[in-house]
Amino acid sequence: MRSALRSALATASLVALSQAGALARDRQKAEAPARPNLVIFLADDLGNDVPPWGDTNARAPNIAKLAAEGLAFDRAFVASPACAPSRAALLTGLMPARNGAEANQSAPRRDVRKLPSYLHDLGYEVVAFGKVSHYQQTGMYGFDHFEHDKFHDPEGVPSAIRWLKARKDRKPLAIFIGSNWPHVPWPETTEGFQPAAIALPAKTVDTPVTRDARARYYAAISRLDRELGDTLDTVDSVLGPDTFVLFSSDHGAQWPFGKWNLYDTGIRVPMIVRWRGHVVPGARTDAMVSWVDILPTLVDVAGGKPAGDIDGRSFAGALRSKVKFRGRSEIFTTHNNDGSINVYPMRSVRTDRWKYIHNLHPEYAYTTHIDQWVKRVDSGKYFPSWRKAAASDPAAKAIVDNYYRRPGEELYDLAADPQEQHNLAADPHYARVLKGLRTRLAGWRAAQKDDHAVAGKPHFEEGPIDGEPAPPAD
């Protein structure tokens, strides 16, 4: 009897200890900061030319599905509309003048702290596949592992999928995946898109070669969409459907008035966050956010405290809070040059209603790969047709003139003129608005110490109609 009693007491004691241990572990788990897996998928040269933002030309069912499952940001903006400075801003949380990557092809200073370092402090493995930084600058950012970061490397996304399926490490993961689509060169054929049936964007000269190019741009978007779909299928099966996923693009399309411009077609980009259990499916927000905000947001979501000395601000409140997230009251953007091809420094400030652009050297001719390198596949093969049309068509001439020649100041009422076609800077009715925005931009530039010399040799006149000799691929 006594032996049985002692045995029963011992068993009860062990059960109690086990229950106490389980409770302690549960309490520790509850008190520990959340460490969700993070997936950041970046498109290359994609504007808001996909169905969630109204462009019905594109066929992008996976992007549409992601938007239906997550939160779509209707007003997300990059720091600069060129690959290297835009990606450097994302990976440092700093604007170009502060991180050192101001021109395209340039890299941030080595003394600037990079995003992988912040996530390492929170216990993450941080890896990159494809075009995450500006091609082979990836190694300087401190990723634990990276692959396939060369120009238009078709193995970028597939290598990420293979790596995920083979991964055994149980540490929390932050994986950055960069597609090369829809960066030029676009697919050789329209892949089922009918050039005659598509609607062309504003400020476009309608010619047959232009329609063919635009249709192949949409074919490139479809390729991006398939890569995204394949990635999300793998993420859901390997990391689980509750993984934090962010999808965005580094700037607008390589299209006149898009990439390398501070119009919304150059700086406004798609952005979607899917995070089951946190984000309301199918939600949208018109809060203005910047790509410099992605770094502190990822740190915040990962359970860390965003740094106070960067330009970015966490928008995690838009993901969690039932209170309306207000976002930024103004968005600043910059552009300098890409070597000597598009030396045209400009700065802008955008508010809820207004866009002010300061073209620092209006005496320069605005030139880019589009009009200079028309012999290079898809850089701007269609652009000579615009210039030829301009010789006899006043509407085409106005578009081409606005491409090459710009005033020192531009002011747009985005509520009345979302396509930014009517410059109000010279209208005395808007003198007070112009002065206020000019002062705000100047104050921001002073605070940023945005006064560095711009490299590259500017152009002062249009080049030959058939462009310069084709350069090597970058």
N, C-alpha and C positions, 0 to 999 in steps of 0.2 A: 504493500500500500504506500509506504513512505517513498519507495523507489519510483513508483508510478507518479506520485505527487511531484517529486523533484523533477522528473522528466517533463511533466506537464508545465511546471513553472519555467523550466529552462526553455522549452519550446515557445512559451508565451513571451519570454524575455527576448528571444531571438526575433520573433515576429515584430515586437515593439521596436526593437533596434532597427530592423529592416524598414519598418514604416517611417521611423524617425529619419533614417538616412534618405529615403525616397522623398520625404517632405523637404529635407534640407536641400537635396539636389534640385527639386522643383523650385524652391525659393531662390536658390542661386541662379537657376536658369531664368527665372522671371526678372531677377535683379540685373542680370548681365545684359549689356547692350546687344541689340539685335544685329546679326551679321548676315543679311540676305546676300545671296549670290547676285552679282551685277553683270548684266550683258548690255554693252553699248554697241549698237550697229550703225555705222556711218555710211551714207551714200556720198558720191563724189559728183559735184556739179549738178545737183538736183534742186530746182526751184520748187515753188508750191504748185507744180504742174501734175498733180495727182488728185484723184477724185475726192478725198476728204476735204480738199480746199477748192473744189469747184471745177477743175479741168476735166471735162468728160472725154477728152481725146485719149487719155492714158488708160491702159489696162493694167491695173495694179491691185488684184483681189487680196493679196496678202497684206499690203499696206492698209487697205480698207478694213480688213478683218482685224488688224492690230488696233486701228482706231476704234472699232466697235467694241473691243475688249479693254480699251484703256482710255487715257485722257489725252485729247488732242489740243495742242497749243496753237491757237490761230495767229498769234503774234510773237513768234520766236525769231530772233535776229542773231546774225554772226557779228564778230568784232571787226572783221575785214573781209571783203569779197574776193579773196584769193587764197589758194590752198594752204601755203605755208603759214602765213600770219593767222589765218582763221584757226587752224589746228593747233598752233602754238598757244593761242589764247585759251582754247579749251583745256589744254594739258598743263597750263600754268595758272589759270584763273586771273591772268593779268592782261591788260590791253597791250597792243603792239609796242607802243613807245616805252612801256615799262618792262616788257619781257625781252625786247631786243629784236624780235622778228617782225620787221616792218615791211620789207619788200618780199615779194614772192621769191621762192627758193632759199630764203634766209631762215636761220634757226634761232631759238631763244638763247640767251646767254647761259653759260654752264653754271653760273652761281645762282641762277633762279631755281627755286624748288619746283619739282614737277609732280604731277598727279600720282604716279605710282608710289612715290615716297609717302604721301599722306595715307594711302591705303595700306601700305606695308606696316605703318604704325598701328593699324587696326587689325593686323593679323591676316591680311589678304594675300593670296597669290595673284599677281597682276600680269596678264599676258596680252599680246597683240598679234593679230593676223591681218595681212593685207595692208591697205593704205589707211593707216590710223594717224600717224604723223605725216610729214611731207616725204613720202617714200623712204629712202635710206637714212633719214635722220632718226629713225625709230630707236636705234641703239643708244642714243644719248639721253633718252627719257627715263631709263632705269627699269624697263619691264623685265620681269623674271625670265620671259621667253618671248621670242617674236619670230615670225616667218613671213616670207613672200611679200616683201615691202617694195618691190620694184615696179616700174611703170607698167600698168595694165597687166599685171601678173594674174593669169586666170586661176591660179591655185590658192589665192588668198582666202576666199570663203570656204572652198572645199577642205583646205588644210585645217581650218578652225573646227570644222565638223568632225574630221577624223581625230583631231587631238582631244576634243571633248569626249568622244565615245571611248577613247582609250585611257582617259584620266582616272587615276586611282586615289589621288590626294584628297583628303577630307577637309582641308582648310577652306574657308570661304574664298570664293573665286570672283575676280573682276576680269572679265574678258572683253577686249575691244576688238571689233571685227570691222574692217573697212573694205567695202566693195569699190571697184574701179568704175562701176556704172553709175550714171550715164555720161561720164567723162568721154570726150572724143579720143580716138575715132569711134564713131557709132557703128552699129552693124552695117554690113555692106548692102543689105537689102532692107526694105521696109517691113519684112516679116509679117505680112498680112495687113498692115496699116495702109489705108488708101489715101495718098497725098491729096487728092482732089476733095476728099470728104472732111478733112480736119479743119478746125477753126484756128486761125493764126492769132498770136498775141498782138496786143496793141503795139504801135510803133514798128510794124513789120511791113516790108515791101513785098507784095504778093507776086512772086514769079514761080514758074514751074520748078526750078532748081531749089528754090527756098522751100517749097512744099515737100519736095523729096527729102531734103535735109531734116525738116521738122518731123516728118513721119519716121525717119530713122532714129531721131532722138527719142521718140515714144517707144520705138522698138528696144532701145537701150534701157528705158525705164522698166519695160517688161522683164528684161533680163535681171535687172536689180531686184525686182519684185520676187522672181523665182528664187534668187539667192537668199532673200530675207525669209521666204517661206520655208526653205530647206533648213535654214539656221534655227528658226523658231520650233520646227518639229523636233530637232535634235535637243534644243534647250529644254523643251517640255518633257522629253523622255529621259534625259540624263540628269538635269538639274532640278526638274520639277516645275509644275505650272505656276508656282507662287514666286518664281524668280523675278527680280526687278529687271525690266527691259526698257531701254531708251533707244529710240530711233530718231535720227536727224540727218542733216546734210550740211556740208561745209560752206556752201553759198549757192547762189543761183546758177542757172544753166549758162554754158558758153554760147551766148546768144547776144546780139546787139542790145545794149541797155540792161544786160543781166550781169554775169560775172565781170568783175573789175569795175563795177559801178555802185554808187550808193543809193540808187533808186531801190524801191522795195523788191523789184525783180532781181536785184543783185544780193541784197542783204537779208531778206525775209526767207525763212526756210521752214520746211515741215519739221515738226517734232511731236512725237507721241511717247507717252510713258504708260506701260502696262505693269501693274503690280497688284495681282489678285489679293483681295482682302484689305486693300488700302485705297486703291483708286476705283472710283465708280465707273463701271463699264459704259462706254459710249459718251462720256462726258467731254465737254469742251470748255476752254477758258480763253478769254481775250486778254488776259494779263500779259503785259510785255515782259519778256525775259531775254537774256543775252547768252551767248555761248560761254562767256566767262563765268556764268552762273552754274554751269554744269559741274565744275569741280567741287565747289562747296556743297552742292546738292548731294552729290554722291557720298561725300564725307558725312554729311548729315544723315542720310539714309542708312549708312553703314554704322551709325551709332557714335560717330566722332563729333568734334566741335570744329566747325569751319574756321579757318584762319582769319584774323581780323585785318591783316595788312594786304589783302588782295582786293582786286576790283570786283570780283564776283560776289553775289549774294545768293544764298540758298533759296530755291523755290520749293523746298520740300513741303512747305505749308500748303501749296496748291494741291499736293497729293494726299494730304492727311486731313486737313481742316475742313470742317463744315462751314466755317466762316469764309466769306468771299476773299480770295487771295488777290491783293491789289497789284502786285508786280511792280515794275519800274514806272516812274513817271516820265522818264526820258531814256532814249537809246542813243548812244554815241557810236559812230563807226568811222573807220579811217581806210584810206587806200593811198599807196605811194607809187609802186612800180613793179615791173617784172623784168629785171635787167634793163635793157634799153628799148623794149618793145612797147610797153604802155606806161611811159613816164608821165603821169598825170596826177599829181598829189591832190587829194580832196578830203574834206572832213564833213561830217554831218551830225545833226541832232534831230531826233524824231520824237515827237510827243504823241499823245492820243490823236490829235487832229492835224498837226503841222509837221512838215519836213523842210528843214533848212540845209542846203548844201553850200559849202564854201569851196569853190575851185581855186586853189592857191595860185595857180599860174594859168589864167584864162588865155594868155598869149600863146600857149602851147596848142598844138593840134592834138585832140584826143585820138590815140591810135592803140590798137591791141593786135593780138594774134589774128583776130577775125579779118581785119583789112590788110594786115602786113604779110601774113603767111598763107595766102589763099591757095597756094600750091600744095601746102601740107594737107594731108587727108583730113577733111572735116573741120579744119580750123575756121575756114570761112569761104569755102568754095562757092557759095551762093552770093557772096558780097559784091563781086563785079556786076552781077545782074542788077543789084540795087543801084549802083552808080550809073549804069547804062540807062536804067529806067528814069533816073533823076534828070537826065538830059532833056526829057520831053514831058514828064509827069510832075506837076507842081507838088502833089502830095508826097511822092517819092523823094523829090528834092528836099522838102522840108525835113523828112526823116533823116536823110543822109547828112544834111547840114547840121542837124541837132546832134548827130553822132560825132562829127568831127569838131564842131565849134560850140563852145559853151561859155556862158557869161561867168563873171566872178562869183555871182550869188544866184541861187535858185531857191524859190519858196513855193511850196505846194500845199493846198488845202486838201488833205487826204479824205475828208468827209465828202467833199464835192467832186474831187478829182483823184480817185484812188490809183489811176494809171499814171499819174504825175506827168500830164501832158501840157499843162497850162502854168507857166512860170509867172508868179505874182510878185516877184521881187521888185520890179520897177513900178508897180501900181501903188500910188500914194495912199490908197485906202488901207493898205496893209503895212504901212511904214512902222507902226508901233510893234506889230507882231514880228516883223523883220528885225527890228532893233533888239527886241527882247531875246530872240533866238540867237542872234549874232553875239550878244553879250554872254549868254549861257555857254555857247560853244567856245568862245575865247577863254572864259574862266576855267572850263574843263581842260582845255589844252594846256593852260598855264599850270594847273595842278598836276597834270600828267607829265609835265616837262616835254611836251610834244613839240619840239623845236629842232629836231635833228635834220641834218642835210639829207636830201634825197639823191640817191645814186642813180646812175643811168643818164644817157644822152637823150634829151627830149626831141620830139619832132615839131616842126613849125609849119608844115604843110602836108597835105595828103600825099601818100606814096603813089607809085604807079598802079593803074587800075587792076592789073593782073598780079599785083603783089610782088614781094621779094622772093629770092630763091628759097626753096623749102629747107627749113632747118632740121636738125636731127630731133628725134622724139625726146621729150623731157620726162 
